[in-house]
Amino acid sequence: MTLFAVLFEDDPQNAAAIRKEYLPRHFAFLEANAASIRAAGPLSRESDAFAGGLWLVEAQTTDDVDRLVKEDPFWPAGLRKSVQILRWNRVFAEGVLL
């Protein structure tokens, strides 16, 4: 399996309303896909409560990751402005070179 970093940029238009309505479904989606989505959380700037999000995903291909992204309830709701899916080669973790 390959580890991928998924970087989301949120569309600020209606973001607060979308988050409020879809957050419980988004959390349920993350829990249902915990075998693949190893970590997830929001990203912010000093001036913004939320600017986007970051996932670490274990998958075979970028297509597998893209499918997960599009199954997340936030995607069809229009929260995400853009997404980048990047392979991540972990070389250092928990104080140890890998």
C-alpha distances in whole Angstrom, upper triangle without the diagonal:
4,7,10,13,15,19,22,25,28,31,34,36,36,33,35,36,33,31,34,34,30,28,29,27,24,24,24,21,19,20,19,15,15,12,10,12,12,15,18,22,24,25,29,32,35,37,34,33,30,29,25,22,19,16,12,10,6,5,5,8,11,13,11,12,15,16,15,18,20,20,21,25,25,24,27,30,30,28,26,28,25,21,19,15,14,11,11,11,13,16,18,17,20,23,21,19,16
4,6,10,13,16,19,23,25,28,31,34,34,31,33,34,31,29,32,32,29,27,28,26,23,23,24,21,19,20,20,16,15,13,10,12,12,14,16,20,22,23,26,29,32,34,32,31,28,26,23,20,16,13,10,8,6,5,6,7,9,12,11,10,14,15,15,16,19,20,20,24,24,23,26,28,28,27,24,25,22,18,16,12,10,7,8,8,10,13,16,16,19,21,20,18,15
4,7,10,13,16,20,22,26,28,31,31,28,30,32,28,27,30,30,26,25,26,24,21,21,22,19,16,18,18,15,14,12,9,10,9,11,13,16,19,19,23,25,29,31,28,27,24,23,20,16,13,10,7,6,5,7,9,9,10,13,12,10,13,15,14,15,18,19,19,22,22,21,25,26,26,24,21,23,20,16,14,10,9,6,6,7,8,12,14,13,17,19,18,17,14
4,6,10,13,16,19,22,25,28,28,25,27,29,26,24,27,28,24,23,24,23,19,20,21,18,16,18,18,15,14,14,10,9,10,11,12,14,16,17,20,23,26,28,25,25,22,20,16,14,10,8,6,5,6,7,10,9,8,11,10,8,11,13,12,12,15,17,16,20,19,18,22,23,23,21,18,19,16,12,10,7,5,4,5,8,10,14,15,15,18,21,20,19,17
4,6,10,13,16,19,22,25,25,22,24,26,23,22,25,26,23,21,23,22,18,19,20,18,15,18,19,15,15,15,12,10,10,10,10,12,13,13,17,19,22,24,22,21,18,16,13,10,7,6,5,6,9,11,13,12,10,13,13,10,12,14,13,12,15,17,16,19,18,17,21,22,21,19,16,17,14,10,8,6,5,6,6,10,11,14,15,15,18,20,20,19,18
4,7,10,13,16,19,21,22,19,21,23,20,19,22,23,19,18,20,19,15,17,19,16,14,17,18,15,15,16,12,10,11,10,9,11,12,12,15,18,21,22,20,19,16,14,10,8,6,5,6,7,11,12,14,13,10,12,12,8,9,12,11,9,12,14,13,16,14,13,17,18,17,15,12,13,10,7,6,5,6,9,9,13,14,18,19,19,21,23,24,23,22
4,7,10,13,16,19,20,17,19,21,18,17,21,22,19,18,21,20,16,17,20,17,15,19,20,17,17,19,16,13,14,12,10,10,10,9,12,14,18,19,16,16,13,11,7,6,5,7,9,11,14,16,18,16,13,15,15,12,12,15,13,10,13,16,14,16,14,13,17,17,16,13,10,11,8,6,5,7,8,11,12,15,16,19,20,20,22,24,25,24,24
4,6,10,12,15,16,13,16,18,15,14,18,19,16,15,18,17,14,16,19,16,15,19,20,17,18,20,17,14,16,14,11,10,9,9,11,13,17,17,15,14,11,8,5,5,6,8,12,13,17,18,20,18,15,16,16,13,12,14,13,10,12,14,12,14,11,10,14,14,12,9,6,7,6,5,7,9,11,15,15,19,20,23,24,23,25,27,28,28,27
4,7,9,12,14,11,14,16,14,14,17,19,17,16,20,19,16,18,21,19,18,21,23,21,22,24,21,18,19,17,14,12,10,9,10,11,15,15,12,13,9,6,4,7,9,12,15,17,20,21,24,21,18,19,20,16,15,17,16,13,14,17,14,15,12,11,15,14,11,9,6,5,5,6,9,12,14,18,18,22,23,26,26,26,28,30,31,30,30
4,6,9,10,7,10,13,11,10,14,15,14,14,17,17,14,17,20,18,17,21,22,21,22,25,22,19,21,18,15,13,10,9,10,12,15,14,11,11,8,6,5,8,11,14,17,19,22,23,26,24,20,21,21,18,16,18,17,13,14,16,14,13,10,10,13,11,9,6,4,5,7,9,12,15,18,21,22,25,26,29,29,28,30,32,34,33,33
4,6,8,6,10,12,10,11,14,15,15,15,19,19,16,19,22,20,20,24,25,24,25,28,25,22,24,22,18,16,13,13,13,14,17,15,12,13,10,8,8,12,15,17,21,22,26,26,29,26,23,23,24,20,18,20,19,15,16,18,15,15,11,11,13,11,8,6,6,5,8,11,14,18,20,24,25,29,29,32,33,32,34,36,37,37,37
4,6,5,8,10,10,11,13,15,15,16,19,20,18,20,23,22,22,25,27,26,27,30,27,24,26,23,19,17,14,13,12,13,15,12,9,10,9,8,9,13,16,19,23,25,28,29,32,30,26,27,27,24,22,23,22,18,19,21,18,17,13,14,15,13,10,8,9,8,12,14,18,21,23,27,27,31,31,34,34,33,35,37,38,38,38
4,5,8,9,9,11,13,14,15,16,20,20,19,21,24,23,24,27,28,28,29,32,29,26,29,26,22,20,17,17,16,16,18,15,13,13,12,12,13,16,20,22,26,27,31,31,34,31,28,28,28,25,23,24,23,20,19,21,19,17,13,14,14,12,9,8,10,10,13,16,20,23,26,29,30,34,35,38,37,37,38,40,42,42,42
4,6,5,6,9,10,11,12,14,17,17,16,19,21,21,22,25,26,26,28,31,29,26,28,25,22,19,16,17,16,18,19,17,14,13,12,13,13,16,20,22,26,27,30,31,34,32,29,28,28,25,23,24,23,19,19,20,17,15,12,13,13,10,9,8,11,12,15,18,21,24,27,30,31,35,35,38,38,37,38,41,42,43,42
4,6,5,6,8,10,10,11,15,15,14,16,19,18,19,22,23,23,24,28,26,22,24,22,18,16,13,13,13,15,17,15,11,10,9,10,10,13,16,19,22,24,27,28,31,29,26,26,26,23,21,22,20,17,17,18,15,13,10,12,13,10,8,6,9,10,13,16,19,21,24,27,28,32,32,35,35,33,34,37,39,39,39
4,6,5,6,9,10,10,14,15,14,16,19,19,19,22,24,24,25,28,27,24,25,22,19,16,13,14,13,15,17,15,11,9,9,11,12,14,18,20,24,25,29,30,33,32,29,29,28,25,24,25,22,20,20,20,17,15,12,14,15,12,12,9,12,14,17,19,22,24,27,30,30,34,33,36,36,34,35,37,39,40,40
4,5,5,6,9,10,13,14,14,16,18,19,20,22,24,24,26,29,28,25,27,24,20,18,16,18,17,19,20,18,15,13,13,14,15,17,20,22,26,27,30,31,34,33,30,29,29,26,24,24,23,20,19,19,16,14,11,14,14,10,11,10,13,15,18,20,24,26,29,32,32,36,36,39,38,37,37,40,42,43,42
4,5,5,6,8,11,11,11,14,16,15,17,19,20,21,23,26,24,21,24,22,18,16,14,16,17,19,21,19,16,14,12,14,13,14,18,19,23,23,27,28,30,29,26,26,25,22,21,21,19,16,16,16,13,10,8,10,10,7,8,6,10,13,16,17,21,23,26,29,29,33,33,36,36,35,36,38,40,40,40
4,6,5,5,9,10,9,11,14,14,14,17,19,19,20,24,22,19,21,19,15,13,11,14,14,17,19,18,14,12,10,12,11,12,15,17,20,22,25,26,29,28,26,26,24,22,21,21,18,16,16,16,12,10,8,11,12,9,10,8,11,14,16,17,20,22,25,27,27,31,31,34,33,32,32,35,37,38,37
4,6,6,8,10,10,12,14,15,16,18,20,21,22,26,25,22,24,21,18,16,14,17,17,19,21,19,16,13,12,15,15,16,19,20,23,24,28,29,32,31,29,29,27,25,24,24,21,19,19,18,15,12,11,14,15,11,13,11,14,17,20,21,24,25,28,31,31,34,34,37,36,34,35,38,39,40,40
4,6,8,8,10,12,13,14,16,18,19,20,22,25,24,22,24,22,19,17,16,19,20,22,24,23,19,17,15,17,17,17,20,21,24,25,28,29,32,31,28,28,26,24,23,22,20,18,18,16,13,10,10,13,13,9,12,11,15,18,20,21,24,26,29,31,32,35,35,38,38,36,36,40,41,42,41
4,6,5,6,9,10,10,12,14,15,17,18,22,21,18,21,19,16,15,14,17,19,22,24,23,19,17,15,16,15,15,17,17,21,21,24,25,28,27,25,24,23,20,19,19,16,15,14,13,10,7,7,10,10,8,11,10,12,16,18,18,21,22,26,28,28,32,32,35,35,33,34,37,38,39,38
4,5,5,6,9,10,10,12,14,15,16,20,19,16,18,16,13,12,12,15,17,20,22,21,18,15,13,15,14,13,15,16,19,19,23,24,27,27,25,24,23,20,20,19,16,15,15,14,10,8,8,12,13,11,13,11,13,17,18,18,21,22,25,27,27,30,30,33,32,30,31,34,35,36,35
4,5,5,6,9,10,11,12,14,15,19,19,17,19,17,15,14,15,18,20,23,25,25,21,18,17,19,17,16,18,17,20,20,23,24,28,28,26,26,23,21,21,20,17,16,17,14,11,9,10,14,15,13,16,14,17,20,22,21,24,24,27,28,28,31,31,34,33,31,31,35,36,37,36
4,5,5,6,9,10,10,12,14,17,17,15,18,17,14,15,16,19,21,25,27,27,23,20,18,19,17,16,17,16,19,19,21,22,25,25,23,23,20,19,18,17,14,14,14,11,8,6,8,12,12,11,14,13,15,19,20,19,22,22,25,27,27,30,30,34,33,31,32,35,36,37,36
4,5,5,6,9,10,11,12,16,15,12,15,14,11,11,12,16,18,22,24,24,20,18,15,16,14,12,14,13,16,16,18,19,23,22,21,20,18,16,16,15,12,11,12,10,6,6,7,10,11,11,13,11,13,16,17,16,19,19,22,23,24,27,27,30,30,28,29,32,33,34,33
4,5,5,6,9,10,10,14,14,12,13,12,10,10,12,16,18,22,24,25,21,18,16,18,15,13,14,13,15,15,18,20,23,23,22,22,19,17,18,17,13,13,15,12,9,9,10,13,15,14,17,15,16,19,20,19,21,20,23,24,24,27,26,29,29,26,27,30,31,32,31
4,5,5,6,9,10,13,14,12,14,14,13,14,16,19,22,26,28,28,25,22,20,21,18,16,17,15,17,16,18,19,23,23,22,22,19,17,18,17,13,14,15,12,10,10,12,14,16,15,18,17,18,22,22,21,23,22,24,25,25,28,28,31,31,28,29,32,33,34,33
4,5,5,6,9,11,11,10,13,13,11,13,15,19,22,25,28,28,25,22,19,20,17,15,15,13,15,14,16,16,19,20,19,18,15,14,15,13,9,10,11,8,6,8,10,12,13,14,16,15,16,19,19,18,19,19,21,22,23,26,25,29,29,27,28,31,32,33,31
4,5,5,6,9,9,7,9,9,8,10,13,16,20,23,26,27,23,21,18,19,16,13,12,10,12,11,13,15,18,19,18,18,15,13,14,13,10,11,13,10,8,10,11,13,16,16,18,16,16,19,19,17,18,17,19,20,20,23,22,26,25,23,24,28,28,29,27
4,5,5,9,10,9,10,10,10,13,16,19,22,26,28,29,26,23,21,22,19,16,15,13,14,13,14,16,20,21,20,20,17,16,18,16,13,14,16,13,11,13,15,17,19,19,21,19,20,23,23,21,22,20,22,22,22,24,24,27,27,24,24,28,29,30,28
4,6,8,9,9,12,13,13,16,18,22,25,29,31,32,29,26,23,24,21,18,17,14,15,13,14,15,18,19,19,19,15,15,16,14,11,13,15,11,11,12,15,16,18,19,21,20,20,24,23,21,22,20,22,23,23,25,25,28,28,26,27,30,31,31,29
4,5,6,6,9,11,11,14,17,20,24,27,30,31,28,25,23,23,19,16,15,12,12,10,11,11,15,16,16,16,12,11,13,12,8,11,13,10,10,13,15,15,17,19,20,19,19,22,21,18,19,17,19,19,19,22,21,25,25,23,24,28,28,29,26
4,5,5,6,8,10,13,16,19,23,27,29,31,27,25,22,23,20,16,14,11,11,9,10,12,15,17,17,18,14,13,16,15,11,13,16,14,13,15,17,18,20,21,23,21,20,24,22,20,20,18,19,18,18,20,19,23,23,20,21,25,25,26,24
4,6,7,10,12,16,19,22,26,29,32,34,30,28,25,26,22,19,16,13,11,9,8,10,13,15,16,17,13,12,16,15,12,15,17,15,15,18,19,20,22,24,25,24,23,26,24,21,21,18,19,18,17,19,18,22,22,20,21,24,24,25,22
4,6,9,11,15,18,20,24,27,30,32,29,27,24,23,20,16,14,10,8,5,5,6,10,12,12,13,10,9,12,12,9,11,14,13,13,16,18,18,20,22,23,22,20,23,21,17,17,14,15,14,14,16,16,20,21,19,21,24,24,24,21
4,6,7,11,14,16,20,23,26,28,25,23,20,20,16,13,10,7,6,4,6,9,13,14,13,14,11,9,12,12,9,10,13,12,11,15,15,16,19,20,21,19,17,20,18,15,15,13,14,14,14,16,16,19,20,18,19,23,23,23,21
4,7,11,14,16,20,23,26,28,25,23,21,21,17,14,11,7,5,6,7,10,14,15,15,17,14,12,15,16,13,14,17,16,15,18,18,19,22,23,24,21,20,23,21,17,17,15,15,14,13,15,14,17,17,15,16,19,19,20,18
4,7,11,13,16,20,22,24,22,20,17,17,14,11,8,6,5,7,10,13,17,18,17,19,16,13,16,17,14,14,17,17,14,17,17,18,21,22,22,19,18,21,19,16,16,14,15,15,13,16,14,17,17,14,15,19,20,20,19
4,7,10,13,17,20,21,18,16,14,14,11,7,6,4,6,9,12,15,18,19,17,19,17,13,15,16,13,12,15,15,12,14,13,15,19,19,19,16,15,17,16,14,14,14,15,16,15,17,17,20,19,17,18,21,22,23,22
4,7,10,14,16,18,15,13,10,11,9,6,6,7,9,12,16,18,22,22,20,21,20,16,17,19,15,14,17,17,13,15,13,15,19,18,18,14,14,16,16,14,15,15,17,18,17,20,19,22,21,19,19,22,24,25,24
4,7,10,13,14,11,9,6,7,6,4,6,9,12,15,19,21,24,24,21,23,22,18,18,20,17,15,17,18,14,15,13,15,18,17,16,12,12,14,14,13,15,16,17,19,19,22,21,24,23,21,22,24,26,27,27
4,7,10,12,9,8,6,5,5,5,7,10,13,16,20,22,25,24,22,24,23,19,19,22,19,16,19,20,17,18,15,16,20,19,17,14,13,14,14,13,14,16,17,19,18,21,20,23,22,21,22,24,26,26,27
4,7,8,6,6,5,5,7,8,11,14,17,20,24,26,29,28,25,27,26,23,23,25,22,19,22,23,20,20,17,19,22,20,18,15,14,15,15,15,17,19,20,22,21,24,23,26,24,24,24,26,28,29,29
4,5,5,7,7,6,9,11,14,17,20,23,27,29,32,30,27,29,29,25,25,28,25,22,25,26,23,23,20,21,24,22,20,17,16,16,16,17,18,21,21,24,23,26,25,27,26,25,26,27,30,30,31
4,6,8,9,10,13,15,17,20,23,26,30,32,35,34,31,33,33,29,29,31,29,26,28,29,26,26,23,24,27,25,23,20,19,19,20,21,22,24,25,28,26,29,28,29,28,27,27,29,31,32,33
4,7,9,9,13,16,18,22,25,28,32,34,37,35,32,34,34,30,29,31,29,26,28,29,26,26,22,24,26,24,22,18,19,18,20,21,23,25,26,29,28,31,30,32,31,30,31,32,35,35,36
4,5,6,10,13,16,19,22,25,29,31,34,32,29,31,31,27,26,28,26,23,24,26,22,22,18,20,22,20,18,15,15,15,17,18,20,23,24,27,27,30,29,31,30,29,30,31,34,34,35
4,7,10,12,15,18,21,24,28,30,33,32,29,30,30,26,26,27,25,22,23,24,21,20,17,19,22,19,18,14,15,16,18,19,21,23,25,27,26,29,29,31,30,28,29,31,33,34,34
4,6,8,11,15,18,21,24,26,29,28,25,26,26,22,22,23,21,18,20,21,17,17,14,16,18,16,15,11,11,13,14,15,17,19,21,24,23,27,26,29,28,27,27,29,32,32,32
4,7,10,14,17,20,23,25,28,26,23,24,24,21,20,22,20,17,19,20,17,17,14,15,18,16,14,10,10,10,11,12,14,17,19,22,21,25,25,27,27,26,27,29,31,31,31
4,7,10,14,16,20,21,24,23,20,21,21,17,16,18,16,13,15,17,14,15,11,12,15,14,12,9,8,9,9,9,11,14,16,19,19,22,22,25,25,24,26,28,29,29,29
4,7,10,13,17,18,21,20,18,19,18,15,15,17,14,11,14,15,12,14,11,12,16,15,14,11,9,11,11,9,11,12,14,16,16,19,19,22,22,21,22,25,26,26,26
4,7,10,13,15,19,18,15,17,16,13,14,16,13,11,15,16,13,15,13,14,18,18,17,14,12,14,12,10,10,10,11,13,12,16,16,19,19,18,19,22,23,23,22
4,6,10,12,15,15,13,15,14,10,12,14,11,10,13,14,12,15,13,14,18,18,18,15,13,16,14,11,10,9,11,12,11,14,14,18,18,17,19,21,22,22,21
4,7,10,13,13,12,15,13,10,13,14,12,12,15,16,14,18,17,17,21,22,21,19,17,19,16,13,12,10,10,10,9,11,11,15,15,14,16,19,19,19,17
4,6,10,10,10,12,10,7,10,12,9,10,14,14,13,17,17,17,20,21,21,20,17,20,17,14,12,10,10,9,9,12,12,16,17,16,18,21,21,21,19
4,7,9,10,12,9,8,12,13,11,13,16,16,16,20,20,19,23,24,25,23,21,23,20,17,15,12,12,10,10,12,12,16,17,16,18,21,20,20,17
4,6,8,9,6,7,10,11,10,12,15,15,16,20,20,19,22,24,24,23,21,23,20,17,15,11,12,10,11,13,15,18,20,19,22,25,24,23,20
4,7,8,7,8,11,12,12,14,17,17,18,22,23,21,24,27,26,26,23,25,22,18,17,13,13,11,13,14,16,19,22,21,24,27,25,24,21
4,5,5,7,9,10,11,13,15,16,18,21,22,19,22,25,24,24,21,22,19,16,14,10,11,9,12,14,17,20,22,23,26,28,27,25,22
4,5,5,6,9,10,10,12,14,16,19,19,17,19,22,21,21,18,19,15,12,10,7,8,8,12,14,17,20,23,23,26,28,27,26,23
4,5,5,6,9,10,11,12,15,18,18,16,18,21,20,21,18,19,16,13,12,10,12,12,15,18,20,24,26,26,29,32,31,29,27
4,5,5,7,9,10,11,13,17,17,15,17,20,20,21,18,20,17,14,14,11,12,12,15,18,20,23,25,25,28,30,29,28,25
4,5,5,6,9,10,11,15,15,13,16,18,18,18,15,17,14,11,10,8,10,10,13,16,18,21,23,23,25,28,27,26,24
4,5,5,6,9,10,13,13,11,13,16,16,16,13,15,12,9,9,8,11,12,15,18,21,24,26,26,28,31,31,29,27
4,5,5,6,9,12,13,11,12,16,16,16,14,17,15,12,13,11,14,16,18,21,23,27,28,28,30,33,33,32,29
4,5,5,6,10,11,10,12,15,15,15,13,16,15,12,13,11,14,15,17,20,21,25,26,25,27,31,30,30,28
4,6,5,9,9,7,10,12,12,12,10,12,11,9,10,9,13,15,17,20,22,25,26,26,28,31,31,30,28
4,5,8,8,6,7,10,11,12,10,13,12,10,13,12,16,18,20,24,25,29,30,29,31,34,34,34,32
4,6,8,7,8,11,12,13,12,15,15,13,16,15,18,20,22,25,26,30,31,30,31,35,35,35,32
4,5,6,8,9,11,10,10,14,14,12,15,15,18,20,21,24,25,29,29,28,30,33,33,33,32
4,5,6,6,9,9,10,14,15,15,18,18,21,23,25,28,29,32,33,31,32,36,36,37,35
4,6,5,6,6,7,11,12,12,15,16,20,22,23,27,28,31,31,30,31,34,35,36,34
4,5,6,6,6,9,10,10,13,15,18,21,23,26,27,31,32,31,32,35,36,36,34
4,5,8,9,11,13,13,17,18,22,24,26,30,31,35,35,34,36,39,40,39,38
4,6,8,11,13,15,18,20,23,26,28,31,32,36,36,35,36,39,40,40,39
4,6,7,10,12,16,18,22,25,26,30,31,35,35,34,36,39,40,39,38
4,6,9,11,15,17,20,23,24,28,29,32,32,31,33,36,37,37,36
4,6,7,11,13,17,20,21,25,26,29,30,29,31,34,35,34,33
4,7,11,14,17,20,22,26,27,30,31,31,33,35,36,35,34
4,7,10,13,17,19,22,24,27,28,28,31,33,33,32,31
4,7,10,13,15,19,21,24,25,25,28,30,30,29,28
4,6,10,12,16,18,21,22,23,26,27,27,26,25
4,7,9,13,15,19,20,21,24,26,26,24,22
4,6,10,12,15,17,18,22,23,23,21,19
4,7,10,13,15,16,20,21,20,18,16
4,6,9,11,13,16,18,17,15,13
4,6,9,11,15,16,14,12,10
4,6,7,11,12,11,9,7
4,7,11,10,8,6,5
4,7,7,6,4,6
4,5,5,7,7
4,6,9,10
4,7,10
4,6
4
